[in-house]
Amino acid sequence: MAAPTTHQNAWLPPILAGVAYSLFMFLSAPPLSLWGFAIVAIWPLAWAGARPGCRPYRNATLIALGAVPFWGVSQWWVREISEFGYYPLVLAMALFPGVFVGLLAWVRSRSPSVPLAVTVPAIWTGQEFFRGEMFMDGYAWAFPAHPLIDAPGISAIASVGGAYLVSLLVAFLAGAAGDLWFATTPAKRRGIAIADGVIAVFLVSGLLVLGMKSGINPAPRQVSVAAIQTNVPQSNKIAWSLEDELRDFERFAALTREASSKSPALIVWPETMMPGLTLEPAAVTLMRDQGLQFRVRGASGERNLDATHFADRLMELSREVRVPLLIGEEGIEGLKLTDTPEGVRFDRKARLNSVYLVLDGKTSDLRYDKIHLTPFGEVMPYVHRWPALQQALLDVAARGMAFDLAAGTRRTVFEIPAADGPIRAVTPICFEITGAKVCRQLVFDGEKRRADLIVSLTNDGWFGNSDLGRAHHLQLARWRAAELGTPVLRAANTGISAIIDARGRITASGIDGTPMASRADGVLHGSVTLGAGRTVYATIGDSAGWLALASGIGLVARAAWLSWNDRRTRLPRPK
């Protein structure tokens, strides 16, 4: 039999490059967390896009096919929420590496003299920035840079330019490796190695020095804190009966009493873990004034339960423990109760995913409402503009869920009283911790620091049995701490709760006695050194991402112009 021709085997290198990308991303991600593989994760992609004779469209398709295994597994938890959302999401995420290879091949064919050390970081980080900040309102999940939060010195660089600056450095190394690989002579190879090596050393050294001085806390102030880690599976949470709520509230109250035993300055409950309708003072007053009650079944038969029962019990608990509580609960605006023959009808102007401060048996009028809703968990990107279509899709594929949350508009700062001065805390909810821009705008107003502590309340029951998803969500919280020089206190339903210092290092996790515990309830005690000063990132934000996007667009536009000009000059001139 004749040996296969090169043309017949042309599909193999790009699909293997895509599979290698998937493999390296798996190895670098939790639970293995072999962060060194993150540095080389996009090297196969850069090689595939720079190969002589690379066909952009075919290679982009094959690379995407090879990337599907990583995205299919890492996003498996989305299937627990919405099968409709899972498959398009995996396809879209796998297409990004493919598009990178296609664009790189096209630019390379039109501008072969431009070094890969320039084109690779511009195109890769540019499309990554587009995915993280713009596509589907931003989906900054599973960048090759993310596992590097464990690498020495990376948190210092993060405080200068954030995750996108680290992505630029990773992509620069991939481009430099490509320049070496495709160099045609030993002399050229030596020249490239020296030039790129000098650039890398000076760039990384400068960033490290700048980062080590960035956001230094001039007056360290430590406070003790506690997080309540609940363990309510999402399937139970969606269909939370009154009986379940009564049982679970007593467990949460017991954990809160345990947390208060060490006299922390603050206790935090996870996102939406407060049973009952709401803690909104106006709504609670309305329900109490109208004597609203629910029927609940118990071991001794049915009984009436005041609609304000859980809010009242929480106020009693607050007076008992005498510690400020940050509670995740639904916010309800404009509640209206109407008697009908079928019972009481509830109408409202808005339902929100909110955080309340409870202090000395009273709920503060100040409330934080989630600003950036979770794609496919709370809103369908783009589709939400047509509510009827969104609801029809939910009825088919999202297991009875209702995407009727309103987005918040206020960047609330909670001032929590403490012995040596108030603690200024902001409270990004769940998916919001993945958004660098969202967190930066919460902690800083321009160059002015607004908050000393980030309190992340999250319901990671969405991840189901995927501890990979939980660990990566925690990893992203570490990036926000390092970027903003601000500690993070994380209270997570089903785990992983954590205390993270201002350099992105985990100082405590899981529950007391069981670090990194997931799918278990308990209390996490610890202390945080409050943030002070200002990081470079707080000032310049995602400038590295914008620079990469602009550079990538410029390279692609130049290639398009050269292609058009080439075709124009080849056209026969009319006689």
C-alpha positions in Angstrom: 0.0 0.0 0.0 1.3 3.4 -0.9 2.1 5.7 2.0 -0.4 8.5 2.6 0.5 11.8 1.0 1.1 15.0 2.9 -2.2 16.3 1.5 -4.1 13.3 3.0 -2.5 13.9 6.4 -3.0 17.6 6.4 -5.9 17.4 8.9 -3.8 15.6 11.6 -1.4 18.4 12.8 -4.0 21.0 13.6 -6.3 18.5 15.4 -3.4 17.2 17.4 -2.5 20.8 18.3 -6.0 21.4 19.5 -5.9 18.2 21.6 -2.5 19.2 23.1 -4.1 22.6 24.1 -6.9 20.7 25.8 -4.4 18.4 27.6 -2.2 21.2 28.8 -5.3 23.1 30.1 -6.5 20.0 31.9 -3.1 19.5 33.6 -2.8 23.2 34.6 -6.3 23.4 36.1 -7.5 22.1 39.4 -7.4 19.5 40.9 -3.9 18.8 39.5 -2.9 22.5 39.3 0.3 21.9 37.5 0.6 25.5 36.6 3.7 25.1 34.4 1.6 23.6 31.7 -0.4 26.8 31.5 2.7 28.5 30.2 2.9 26.2 27.2 -0.8 25.7 26.7 -1.0 27.9 23.6 2.3 26.9 22.1 0.7 24.1 20.0 -1.9 26.7 18.7 0.8 29.2 17.8 2.8 26.5 16.0 -0.4 25.4 14.1 -1.2 28.9 13.0 2.4 29.8 11.9 3.1 26.6 9.9 3.9 27.3 6.2 1.0 26.6 4.0 -1.5 26.6 6.8 -5.1 26.9 5.5 -6.8 29.3 8.0 -10.5 28.1 7.7 -9.7 24.4 7.8 -7.1 24.7 10.6 -9.5 26.8 12.6 -12.2 24.2 12.4 -9.9 21.3 13.3 -8.3 23.2 16.2 -11.8 23.9 17.6 -12.6 20.2 17.3 -9.5 19.4 19.4 -10.4 22.0 22.0 -13.9 20.6 22.6 -12.8 18.0 25.2 -11.4 20.6 27.5 -14.4 22.9 27.3 -16.9 20.1 27.3 -15.6 18.8 30.6 -14.7 22.2 32.3 -18.2 23.6 31.5 -20.1 20.4 32.3 -21.7 22.1 35.3 -23.6 24.4 32.9 -25.6 21.3 31.7 -27.0 21.0 35.2 -28.5 24.5 34.7 -29.5 24.5 31.1 -28.9 21.9 28.4 -29.9 24.6 25.9 -27.1 26.8 27.1 -24.4 24.0 27.5 -23.9 23.0 24.0 -23.8 26.4 22.4 -21.4 27.6 25.2 -19.0 24.7 24.6 -19.0 25.2 20.9 -18.5 29.0 21.3 -15.6 28.5 23.8 -13.9 25.9 21.6 -14.2 28.2 18.6 -12.0 30.9 20.2 -8.7 28.8 20.0 -9.8 28.0 16.4 -10.4 31.6 15.5 -7.0 32.5 17.0 -5.2 29.9 14.8 -7.2 31.1 11.7 -6.4 34.7 12.2 -2.8 34.0 13.0 -2.4 32.0 9.8 -4.0 34.7 7.7 -1.9 37.5 9.2 1.2 35.4 8.9 0.5 34.7 5.2 0.2 38.5 4.6 2.9 39.8 7.0 5.5 37.1 7.3 8.1 39.6 8.4 6.2 40.5 11.6 7.6 38.3 14.5 5.4 35.8 16.1 6.4 37.4 19.4 4.3 40.3 18.3 1.4 38.7 16.4 0.7 35.9 18.9 0.2 38.0 22.0 -1.8 40.6 20.1 -4.2 38.2 18.5 -4.4 35.7 21.4 -4.8 38.3 24.2 -7.0 40.4 22.0 -9.5 37.7 21.4 -9.3 36.6 25.0 -10.1 40.1 26.1 -13.1 40.2 23.7 -14.3 36.9 25.2 -13.8 38.0 28.8 -15.3 41.5 28.6 -17.6 41.6 25.6 -18.8 38.2 24.4 -22.1 37.2 26.1 -21.5 40.3 28.3 -18.2 38.8 29.4 -17.2 35.2 30.1 -13.7 35.4 31.7 -13.4 31.7 32.4 -10.4 29.3 32.0 -7.7 31.6 30.6 -4.3 30.0 30.5 -3.1 32.8 32.8 -5.4 31.8 35.6 -3.5 28.7 37.0 -0.4 30.9 37.2 -1.8 32.7 40.3 0.2 29.9 42.1 3.4 30.8 40.3 6.0 32.8 42.2 5.8 36.6 41.5 2.7 36.4 39.3 0.4 38.1 41.9 2.8 41.1 41.8 2.4 41.3 38.0 -1.3 40.9 38.4 -1.4 44.0 40.6 0.1 46.0 37.7 -1.9 44.9 34.7 -4.3 42.1 35.8 -4.9 38.8 34.2 -4.7 40.2 30.7 -1.1 41.4 31.2 -0.1 37.9 32.4 -1.9 36.5 29.3 0.2 38.9 27.1 3.4 37.5 28.8 2.3 33.9 28.3 1.5 34.6 24.6 4.7 36.4 24.1 6.6 33.3 25.2 4.5 31.2 22.8 5.3 33.6 20.0 9.0 33.7 20.9 9.1 29.9 20.9 7.5 30.0 17.4 10.1 32.4 16.1 12.8 30.0 17.3 11.1 27.0 15.8 10.6 28.5 12.3 14.0 30.3 12.1 15.7 29.2 8.9 19.3 29.4 10.1 21.3 28.9 13.3 22.4 32.5 13.2 18.8 33.7 13.0 17.8 31.4 15.8 20.6 32.8 18.1 19.6 36.3 17.3 16.0 35.7 18.1 16.8 33.9 21.3 19.0 36.8 22.5 16.5 39.5 21.5 13.5 37.8 22.9 15.4 36.7 26.1 16.5 40.2 26.8 13.0 41.6 26.3 11.5 38.9 28.5 14.0 39.5 31.3 13.7 43.2 31.4 9.9 43.2 31.0 9.3 40.6 33.8 11.9 42.2 36.1 10.4 45.6 35.7 6.9 44.4 36.3 8.0 42.4 39.4 9.6 45.4 40.9 6.7 47.6 40.1 4.3 45.0 41.3 6.1 44.5 44.6 5.7 48.2 45.4 2.1 48.3 44.1 -0.6 48.5 46.7 1.6 48.2 49.7 -0.5 48.5 52.9 0.9 51.5 54.8 -1.0 50.7 58.0 -1.8 47.0 58.4 -5.1 46.5 60.2 -6.2 43.0 61.0 -9.8 41.9 61.8 -11.2 38.5 62.6 -14.0 37.2 60.3 -16.1 34.1 59.8 -17.9 32.5 56.9 -20.8 30.2 57.1 -20.5 27.4 54.5 -23.9 25.8 53.8 -24.5 22.6 51.9 -27.8 22.9 50.1 -27.7 21.1 46.7 -29.0 23.2 43.9 -31.8 20.7 43.1 -33.1 21.3 46.7 -32.6 25.0 46.5 -34.8 25.4 43.4 -37.6 23.4 45.0 -37.0 24.6 48.6 -40.2 23.7 50.6 -41.2 25.4 53.8 -40.4 22.3 55.7 -36.9 22.3 54.2 -36.4 26.0 54.9 -37.4 25.6 58.6 -34.9 22.7 59.0 -32.1 24.5 57.1 -32.6 27.8 59.0 -32.1 26.1 62.3 -28.8 24.5 61.0 -27.6 27.9 59.7 -28.5 29.5 63.0 -26.5 26.9 64.9 -23.5 27.5 62.6 -23.8 31.2 63.2 -23.8 30.7 66.9 -20.7 28.6 66.5 -19.1 31.3 64.3 -19.8 34.0 67.0 -18.0 32.0 69.7 -14.7 33.5 68.6 -16.1 37.1 68.5 -15.4 37.9 64.9 -16.0 41.4 63.5 -18.2 40.0 60.8 -20.1 36.8 59.9 -21.2 36.1 56.3 -23.8 33.8 54.9 -23.7 32.6 51.2 -25.7 34.0 48.3 -29.5 33.6 48.7 -29.2 31.2 51.6 -31.7 33.1 53.8 -35.0 31.2 53.8 -38.2 33.2 53.5 -39.4 35.7 50.9 -37.1 38.6 51.6 -35.4 40.8 54.2 -36.5 44.0 52.5 -37.8 46.2 55.4 -40.7 47.7 53.5 -41.8 44.2 52.3 -41.5 42.6 55.7 -43.5 45.5 57.3 -46.2 45.0 54.6 -46.5 41.3 55.2 -46.6 41.8 59.0 -49.3 44.5 58.8 -51.5 42.4 56.6 -51.0 39.3 58.8 -49.8 37.1 55.9 -49.4 33.5 56.8 -48.5 30.2 55.1 -49.6 26.7 55.8 -46.8 24.3 56.7 -47.0 20.6 57.3 -45.2 19.1 60.3 -45.0 15.8 62.2 -47.9 17.0 64.3 -50.0 18.1 61.3 -50.6 21.4 59.6 -50.0 24.8 61.2 -49.9 28.4 60.2 -46.5 30.2 59.8 -46.1 33.9 59.7 -44.7 35.1 56.4 -42.2 37.1 58.4 -41.1 34.1 60.5 -37.6 33.8 59.0 -36.9 37.5 59.1 -38.1 37.7 62.7 -35.9 34.7 63.7 -32.9 36.2 62.0 -33.4 39.4 64.0 -33.5 37.4 67.2 -30.3 35.6 66.1 -28.6 38.9 65.4 -29.5 40.2 68.9 -28.2 36.9 70.4 -24.8 36.7 68.7 -24.2 40.5 68.6 -22.0 40.3 65.5 -22.8 42.1 62.2 -24.2 39.7 59.6 -24.0 40.0 55.8 -26.8 37.9 54.4 -27.6 36.7 50.9 -31.3 37.0 50.2 -33.7 38.0 47.5 -34.5 41.7 47.3 -38.1 42.7 46.5 -39.1 46.1 45.4 -42.7 47.4 45.2 -44.3 44.4 46.8 -48.1 44.4 46.5 -50.5 41.8 48.1 -53.9 41.3 46.7 -56.6 38.9 48.1 -58.2 36.7 45.4 -60.6 33.7 45.6 -57.6 31.5 45.0 -55.5 33.1 47.8 -53.1 36.0 48.1 -51.5 37.3 44.8 -48.0 38.6 45.0 -47.0 41.4 42.6 -43.7 43.2 42.6 -41.9 45.8 40.6 -38.5 44.0 40.7 -36.9 40.9 42.1 -33.2 41.1 42.8 -30.2 39.0 44.0 -29.2 41.0 47.0 -27.0 41.3 50.1 -28.3 42.8 53.4 -26.5 44.0 56.5 -28.2 42.9 59.7 -26.9 44.6 62.9 -28.3 44.6 66.4 -31.6 42.9 65.4 -32.3 45.4 62.5 -31.9 45.2 58.7 -30.0 48.1 57.3 -31.9 50.1 54.6 -28.6 49.8 52.6 -28.7 46.9 50.1 -26.5 45.6 47.4 -28.1 44.2 44.3 -26.2 42.0 41.8 -25.2 44.1 38.8 -23.7 41.5 36.4 -26.2 38.6 36.1 -24.8 35.1 35.5 -25.0 33.9 31.8 -27.4 30.9 31.5 -27.9 30.9 35.3 -29.8 34.1 35.7 -30.1 35.5 32.2 -29.7 34.2 28.7 -27.2 36.4 26.8 -28.8 38.3 23.9 -32.0 36.2 24.1 -33.2 38.2 27.3 -34.0 41.1 25.0 -37.0 39.0 23.9 -38.7 37.8 27.2 -41.2 35.6 25.4 -38.5 33.8 23.5 -36.4 33.4 26.7 -39.3 32.0 28.6 -40.1 29.5 25.8 -36.5 28.3 25.8 -36.5 28.0 29.6 -39.7 25.9 29.5 -38.0 23.5 27.1 -34.5 23.2 28.5 -33.9 24.9 31.9 -35.9 22.7 34.2 -38.5 25.1 35.5 -36.2 28.0 36.2 -37.4 31.6 35.9 -35.0 34.2 34.6 -36.9 37.2 36.1 -34.1 38.9 38.1 -33.5 42.6 37.6 -29.9 43.8 37.5 -28.7 46.2 40.2 -27.4 49.7 39.5 -25.8 50.8 42.8 -22.2 50.1 43.8 -23.0 49.8 47.5 -20.3 50.0 50.2 -21.3 48.5 53.6 -19.7 50.3 56.5 -19.5 47.6 59.2 -18.8 48.9 62.7 -15.8 47.4 64.4 -13.8 48.1 67.6 -11.0 50.1 65.9 -13.1 51.7 63.1 -15.6 50.7 60.5 -14.8 48.0 57.9 -15.7 49.2 54.4 -16.9 46.1 52.5 -18.2 45.5 49.0 -20.1 42.3 48.1 -19.8 41.0 44.5 -22.3 38.1 44.3 -21.3 34.7 42.7 -20.3 35.1 39.1 -19.4 38.8 39.6 -16.1 37.8 41.1 -15.1 36.5 37.7 -15.4 40.1 36.3 -12.2 42.1 36.9 -14.0 45.3 35.8 -17.0 44.8 38.0 -14.8 44.2 41.1 -12.5 47.1 40.3 -15.4 49.5 40.1 -16.7 48.2 43.4 -13.4 48.7 45.3 -12.2 51.8 43.6 -13.8 55.0 42.3 -11.1 56.2 39.8 -8.0 56.4 42.0 -10.0 56.6 45.3 -10.3 53.5 47.4 -13.9 52.8 48.4 -13.5 49.5 50.2 -11.0 47.7 52.4 -12.5 44.2 52.0 -14.2 42.2 49.3 -16.9 39.8 50.6 -17.8 37.3 48.0 -21.2 35.6 48.6 -21.7 32.7 46.2 -24.0 29.7 45.7 -21.7 27.1 44.1 -24.4 24.5 44.3 -24.7 25.4 40.6 -21.6 23.3 40.0 -23.4 20.1 41.1 -20.7 17.4 41.5 -18.1 19.4 39.7 -15.4 20.4 42.2 -13.3 21.5 39.2 -15.8 24.3 38.7 -15.7 25.2 42.4 -11.9 25.3 42.5 -11.7 27.4 39.3 -14.3 29.9 40.7 -12.2 30.2 43.9 -9.1 30.7 41.7 -10.7 33.7 40.0 -11.4 35.2 43.4 -7.7 35.0 44.1 -7.0 37.1 40.9 -9.4 39.8 42.1 -7.5 40.0 45.4 -4.1 40.3 43.7 -5.2 42.8 41.1 -6.8 45.1 43.6 -4.5 44.6 46.6 -7.7 43.8 48.6 -8.4 40.7 50.7 -11.4 38.5 49.9 -13.7 36.7 52.4 -15.6 34.1 50.5 -18.8 32.4 51.8 -19.9 29.6 49.5 -22.9 27.3 49.5 -21.4 23.7 48.9 -17.9 25.3 49.2 -15.3 26.3 48.7 -15.3 29.1 51.3 -12.0 30.9 51.7 -10.0 33.8 53.1 -7.6 35.3 50.6 -5.0 37.9 51.4 -4.2 41.0 49.3 -1.6 39.1 47.3 -4.1 36.4 46.2 -2.8 33.7 48.6 -5.3 31.5 50.4 -4.8 31.8 54.2 -7.8 29.6 55.1 -10.3 27.5 53.1 -13.2 25.1 53.4 -14.3 24.7 57.0 -12.4 24.7 60.2 -10.3 21.6 60.3 -10.9 20.6 56.7 -9.1 22.8 54.2 -10.7 23.1 50.7 -13.8 21.2 51.9 -16.6 21.1 49.4 -20.2 19.7 49.6 -20.0 19.9 53.4 -21.3 22.6 55.8 -19.5 24.2 58.7 -17.7 27.4 59.8 -14.5 29.0 58.5 -12.8 31.3 61.0 -9.8 33.5 60.2 -8.4 37.0 60.0 -7.8 39.4 57.2 -5.5 42.4 56.8 -7.6 45.1 55.3 -6.6 46.6 52.0 -5.0 50.1 51.8 -3.2 52.0 49.2 -3.7 51.6 45.5 -2.4 49.1 43.0 -1.3 50.1 39.5 -4.1 47.9 38.1 -6.6 49.9 40.1 -5.5 53.0 38.2 -5.0 51.6 34.6 -7.5 48.7 34.7 -7.4 46.4 31.7 -5.2 48.6 29.6 -3.2 45.5 28.6 -6.4 43.9 27.2 -7.4 47.0 25.3 -3.9 47.3 23.9 -3.9 43.7 22.7 -7.4 44.0 21.2 -6.4 47.2 19.3 -3.1 45.6 18.2 -4.9 42.5 17.0 -7.5 44.4 15.1 -4.7 46.5 13.6 -2.8 43.4 12.4 -5.9 41.8 11.0 -6.9 45.1 9.3 -3.5 45.4 7.7 -3.7 41.8 6.5 -7.1 42.5 5.0 -5.8 45.7 3.2 -2.8 43.8 1.8 -5.1 41.0 0.6 -7.4 43.5 -1.1 -4.6 45.4 -2.6 -3.0 42.2 -3.9 -6.2 41.1 -5.5 -6.7 44.6 -7.0 -3.2 44.6 -8.6 -3.9 41.2 -10.1 -7.0 42.2 -11.9 -6.6 42.8 -15.6 -6.7 46.4 -16.6 -9.3 47.4 -19.1 -7.9 48.3 -22.6 
